[in-house]
Amino acid sequence: MNNNVQTILEYAKRLVEEGVVGSEDMLSMRYELNEMYITKAGVKLADLTENDVIKMNIFTAEKEYKYHAEIYNARADINAICQCYPKWVMPVAKAGVTIPAVMDDMAQIVGPTCKTANDDIASIIKTLKGRNSCLVKDRGCITSGRTMDEAYTCVLVLDKASHCFVASSVIGENKIINGLEARLMRFIYKTKYSKKNQENLSAKEEGEDKAQANDEKQKADDKNAVVINKTWDNAKELELRQVIKDSGVGLLEENLVQGTWGNTAVRLDEDHMLVTPTGLDYIALTPEDMPVVQISDPSIWAYGKKPTSERKIHAAILQARPEINATIHSHPIFCSILASSRIELPVMSEEMQKLVGGTCKVGAYGLPGTKKLKEGTVEAMQGRNACFMANHGVFCAGKDMDEAFDIIRIMEKSCYQYIQECTLKATGQSEYSDELLFDYFVAQKTAKKK
């Protein structure tokens, strides 16, 4: 099977599994300069077969395929497009409004804003200028990227940002990220993080020799990659490496993270931990990829790929809390909604009280990887096993990875319950449905525009 066809089929399956598709979705990938592979119009992604992905000349594309062809013509930097109809994008597209940067991952992956274009190619190309995504009035969204992985991840993050934006109409206004900081995050993502992720994926695809050469290059580029003398049991290390691998896959399977975002850590001994590496897809991740990081000085690491930039937060929690042996930083949908509005979650159940230790506080906002974000998280975690990271996500800690997962699950469940209660209060209804929230949001935004 052609590699482009195989990639399209793989990501179509992922989009279906994530539940972010409608009935008219289409995916495409540029092939060389003037050709593209694109899914047949009218075929649902869930029903897609190899024969439903067709090769087409960009300059002669017609009708339903012209949107993709014209975007490729206008943007040499775009090699993949997702034309999708995610559930939470739809009410925002119907209202015809702009989504501001409500979350860090939106600023990085989507951009400082996501505007709504009219349903014509000229408006779409104009709206996409300087961006890789846009909403389409009364329809869905178009996302793009240098690779299908980028375009796919953008769909997930845009749908989540839309969800945060819609839900803010009932729980409280989003606290918008400063425009300058949002643009800075976007620049860093494009020039550093995303580039590294694509290098890692390409290396995996090209085989073991290329992957090893890429690892050596990354280590040579980082002066803090050193030899650490092992003071722990090898069998324990092997077991915990698999725990980290399984935790990443688990976050994806339970829809607690999008793409390569989020990170986990487990304690090896008093002064060492295993963490997930930076910019590597959880599916492609292997137990051997996990670096060992020194807890007392997390700039020092060895035995794997370059560690996550958020390792300082994991280290600070493990150092301050000897009873904690596993930590998770992630971006679940409902937790992200409250994080984007910087709202402290009250205790919603006995289970939340038992696992979290009380209300869930909000750490002070700080750019990803910064001292301010670390300090805000550590402070909000005092006396608690979970906290929101403002406009960023959630951080959870447990005696082991199983307990950490129990905590993130109850946090997501509790946030959903809170949003439901707020929706019923705002609408005066007695039974919750997503459509009830959709209608309330559209009515609010339409009234403001008038």
BELKA-V976581 format. One line per field, one symbol per residue. burial: + if it has 9 or more other C-alpha atoms within 8 Angstrom, else -. A space follows every 50 residues. Layout:
# BELKA-V976581
burial: ???
This chain:
# BELKA-V976581
burial: ---++++++-+++-++---+++-++++++++--+++++++--+++--+-- -+++-+++--+---++-+++++-----++++++++++++++++++++++- +++++++++++++++++-+---+++-++--++++++++++++++++++-+ +++++++++++++++++++++--++-+---+++-++++++--++++++++ +-++-----++--++--++-----+----------+++-++++++-+++- ++--++++-+++++++++--++++++++++++--+-+-+++++++--+-+ ++++++++-++++++++++----+++++++++++++++++++-++-++-- -++-+++++++++++++-+--+++-+++-++--+++++++++++++++++ +-++++++-+++++++++++-+++-------+---+++++++-+++----
